Amino acid sequence: FIQMLHSAKKRDVLELLRRAPKEIRPFIVEAAVATQSVASLAALSDFLDFSKEPKSLLEKFLYAAAFSPQPSGELLHLVLDKLDGQQLAHEIWETGIVAVGSLVGKLCQQNLCGLQVVERGVETILRGLRGAQEEPEVVIYLVALGNAMLPKTIPTLLDHAEGGPTAVTTTATSALRQFPAPHISSKVKRAMRRIFHQKRKTYEKTCRLAAAEILLDNHPSPMDVINILLATSEMETEMATFLLLKVQNSL
């Protein structure tokens, strides 16, 4: 079916989407995203009305885009256009922002970070994060940043990891865990030590564990290992056991 869509013209794909029974449409949408031909994306652009279509169909489109193994800049462009300046259902907005982060990350992995649409995607997330007022909204933008995994956003993630409320600190720290060792600088490690040892405030268990994992997984210093081991004596059994096993595996 995808091979057939590769050679189809826009009007044919659009006609197919419009005439297909409702229960078949999600399959066609998913196939059109997988095809990523100019015609199929143009047809999706015309067909998908984010103010009218049922949530299930829009979510199918956004999930298909987010999980696309090798997305194109045109696919990100389509997602951004559909999210831009519209009154969206909350679930669709959440899924859309997370999908933008995923698409940005995968395009950068293909060495396409310099595309104008990628820069637009990054700015969409960062601008939204700066303007977010509610904690759940901040969390969604941080999840998107974690998906994008861009080194230039590490300072932003660090600020939220140390200074935010519980859900925000946990999400930001988890996002930092996804970065490879070359990007875990001494500045990042200092922040993770402050979080794990609760130097500035009390942190939730999941956040402290993520901070400890960042320290242990990225060329840990002997002192970091010793301090983490010493700290386990004051922890509940489950958390202490996890960290002891982590250290043991590292050794």
Secondary structure as GFF3:
##gff-version 3
##sequence-region A 1 251
A	DSSP	alpha_helix	2	6	.	.	.	ID=ss1
A	DSSP	alpha_helix	10	19	.	.	.	ID=ss2
A	DSSP	alpha_helix	25	35	.	.	.	ID=ss3
A	DSSP	alpha_helix	38	47	.	.	.	ID=ss4
A	DSSP	alpha_helix	55	66	.	.	.	ID=ss5
A	DSSP	alpha_helix	73	83	.	.	.	ID=ss6
A	DSSP	alpha_helix	90	109	.	.	.	ID=ss7
A	DSSP	alpha_helix	116	131	.	.	.	ID=ss8
A	DSSP	alpha_helix	135	148	.	.	.	ID=ss9
A	DSSP	three_ten_helix	151	153	.	.	.	ID=ss10
A	DSSP	alpha_helix	154	163	.	.	.	ID=ss11
A	DSSP	alpha_helix	166	177	.	.	.	ID=ss12
A	DSSP	three_ten_helix	181	183	.	.	.	ID=ss13
A	DSSP	alpha_helix	186	196	.	.	.	ID=ss14
A	DSSP	alpha_helix	205	217	.	.	.	ID=ss15
A	DSSP	alpha_helix	222	231	.	.	.	ID=ss16
A	DSSP	three_ten_helix	232	234	.	.	.	ID=ss17
A	DSSP	alpha_helix	237	250	.	.	.	ID=ss18
###
